[in-house]
Amino acid sequence: MRMSPEVLKFKMKSLLAICLLLISTPTIESAQQKTVGGKQKAVGRTETRQRQTSLTRAQTRKAERRLSDMGYWTGAVDGRFDPATRSALIAFQKWEGRPVTGRLTLDELEAIRIGTSPKPRDPGYAHVEVDIDRQVLLVINEEGSVRVLPVSTGSGKPFVDEGQTSIAYTPRGRFIVYNKVIGWETGEFSSMYYSSYISGGVAIHGYHTVPIQPQSHGCIRIPLFAAVEVSKLMPIGTIVLVYDKVSFVSAKSWAENPKLKLAALYWNRVVDN
């Protein structure tokens, strides 16, 4: 049966529309993959995977060297991504406000390359600073050089100790190391390694785990591998500043007047006893 010109024309238009749709579908799909919610998706996936793969030993050594030069506590600069290197990377990511992944990628290597050394909040004298917001600890010497470690401080959550409910809070302010414990001390909740006490039962000490977020009962946890050396760098009488974005007290007057520091040391010992 012969089709009328009108029917034939309609079928040809339909066929042409289907062909155009088939041709444009990959382009539409590609465009959808490029931008979803304003963020690039499928495009560059291969490049993204490449930037997230493990680095070579030479690249890792380069990252370690740069981190160490900036003051981050890397341990041996040997090209091995060991717990000390990962700890230094985490401290760097915390200080710089980067996503705290603990993964050394090409992106992190570039960020490390252009990074700068952390600066103390209260320069000019030897002391220790604990930045609650960044969750890092800085050991500052007389020349102003720093050694930086990640920490985990009080979670702010309630906990029960000897039948009494307390809040896991790390006090802010200026403190003095007034007591030290060499080696391990075991309590109801955990084991503390090389503790340096700064206020009541609050100490800077090594711990098995140092989460990226505040999770302690109030103490300042540092990585085990650095605990012995940190203890040596913090003899009794060391000034410790603990602060956040709304709470800071300088201790330069203590550094300039040893009598004030001795008074603070004596007061802490009396209160603790």
N, C-alpha and C positions, 0 to 999 in steps of 0.2 A: 504494500500500500504506500503510495507516495505521500510524503508529508507536505503540508502547505508551507509556503514561504515564511509565514509568521511563526509556525511551530519550529521549523528548522533554525530560524534566527534566534529563537528563545533557547533552544538546546545549545547552539554555538556559544551564546553568552554565558550559559551555565557552566559549560566546559571550560571556557576561558577564566571564569571566576575561580573554579576549583584549582586550575593550574597556578593561578596567581597566589592562592592561599597556600598551596604546597610549597611554592618557592619562598614565600615570606615567612613561613613558620619557623625555620631555623634562625632567621634573623631576629624574629620576635623573642624566641626562646633565649637567644644569645643576649639580647638586650635585657631580658628579665634576669638572667644570671649575673649580668654586670652590676645591676643595682637593685637591691632588695632592701627596703627601709632606709634608703640613702647610703647603704654601705656596699662596697664592692664585694662580690661573692666569687663566682666561678672563675672570673678572669684572674690570671696570675696564680692559680692554685699550685702549679708546679714550682714557681718561684718561691711561694710561701713555704712549701714543704722543704725546699732546699735551705731556706733561711732558718728552719727549725731543727734541722738535723744536727747530729753531734759534730763538733769541730775537731780539727786535727790536733795532734799534741802540740805542734808548733803554735797554732792559734790559741790553744788553751794557755800555753806558757806566756804568750804575749798578753793575754787578758790578766793572768796572775801578776805579771810584772807591773802592769799599769795599775792594777788595784793596789798592790803593795806600795807602789810609789805614792799613791794618793792617801795611804794610811790604813787601808782595810786589811784586816788580819787574815792573810791568806795561808799561812804556814809556808812550807817549802815551795819555792817557785820551780816546779819540775815538770809542768805540762800535764800533770795528772789531776783530773777533776775529782778530788777527794772531798771528804766532809769539810775540811778547812777552806778549800776553794769555794765550795758551795755556800758556806757561811759568809765568806767575804762578798760573794755575789749578792746574797740576800741583803746584807747590810747596805751595799751599794744601791740596790733597788729600793730599799726602804728610804734611804737618805734622799734619793733623787725623785721620790714619789712615783716610781715606775711600778707596773704590775709585779707583785712579788711571786715569781714563778720558781726561782732557784734553778732555772735552765739557762745554760750558756749557749746562745744562738748568735748568728751573725749580726742580728739587730742589737743584741746586748753587747757584743764585742765593739760595735761602732759607738754605742752610747758610752762604754767604758773609755774608749779612745779619746773622746772629747770631754770627758768628765773632769771635774776639779776636786781638789782635796776638801773634805768637810772642815768647817771652821767652828771653834768653840763659841758658845754663847757668851762666856765670860773670860776673855783672853787675858794674858799677862802674868799668869802664875801656874804652878803645877797643881792639878786637881783632876777629878773625874766628873764627867757629866752624864746624866741619863735623860735622854729625850723621850718622854712618854709618848708623844704624838708619833714620832718616827719609829719608836721601839728600837733604839740603838744606844750603845754606850760608847763614850769617848774617853780615852785616857790621854790627858794632855800633860806634856812635860814643860820644864822651865822655858824652853826655847819656843814653845807653841806648837811643836809637832804633835800629831794625833795618831792613836791606834783605835780602830773602830770595830766594834762587834755588834751583832744583832742580839737583842734581849727579848725576854717575855716578862711583863710585869703583871700586877694584880688585875684579875679579870673583872672586878667590880661586882661579882656575884656573891651571894651568901654561901657560907659553908659552916659546918659544925665541927668544933674542936673541943674535946673533953666536955661534951654536953652543952657547950655555949655556942650560939650562932654569932658569927662575925661576918663582915664584908671583906672580900678579897681586894684590899686597897693598898696601893703603894703610895706612901706619903710624899708630898712635894715639899721642897724647901732646901735648906743648906744643912748638911750633916757632916759628922766626923766619924771616920772608922775608929771605933772604940774597943772592939773585941774581934779576935780572929780564931778560927778553928782550922787546924791543919789536918788534911785528909777528909775522910767521910764522917758525917754525923747523921744518924738515922732517927727520924721522927715518926709520928703516927701516919703521916701522909706520904712521905717521900724520903729519899736520901739526898743530902746536900754535900757538895764537894768543895772544900777550901772556901769556907764562908768568911766573909768580911762584914761584920755587923755595923749598921749605920744608925738604926733607930729601933729600940725595943727588940722585937723578934725579926725585924726586917734586915735581910742581908743580901749582898751580892755574892752569888755562889754558882758553881758549876752544876749542871743538871743533865740527866740522860737525854731529855728532849727540850728544844727551845722552839715552840711554835711561832709562826709569823705574827700571831695576834696575842694580846694580853691573855694569859691563862694561868698565872700563878696565884697563890693565896696571899700575895703581897710582896714576896721577895722578888729580887731582880735576877732572873736566870740568865746565865751565859753558857756558851758551849763548853763541854767537858775538856776539849783539847786545849783550851786557853786558860782554864781555871787556875792552874798552878802559877803560870807566869803573871796573870792578873793579880793574884794574891801577893806575889812578890813586889809588884808595882804599886800596891796599896798598903803600905805599912800602917800601923796604928798612928792616928793623927792626920791621915789623908783627908782632904776636903772633898766632899761629894755633893754635887748639885743635882737635884731631881726636879724636873720642870715639865710643864706642858705649855700650850699656846696662851693660857690665861694666868699661869702661875710661875713666877720666876723671882728668885732672890739671889743677889750677888753675894759672894763671900770674899771679895777683895779686901774688906776690912780685916777679916780673919788672917788672910795671907800677909797683910802689912803689919798686923799687931799680934804676935804669937801669944800674948796673954789672953786675948779673946778666944783664940782657938783652944788653948789649954782649959779655959773655963768651960767651953762647950764640951770638950772631951770629959772633963770631970763630971759635969752635969749628967751626961749620958750614962756614965758608969754608975753613978749614984741611983739614977732612975731604974737602970736595968737590974740593979741589986735589990 
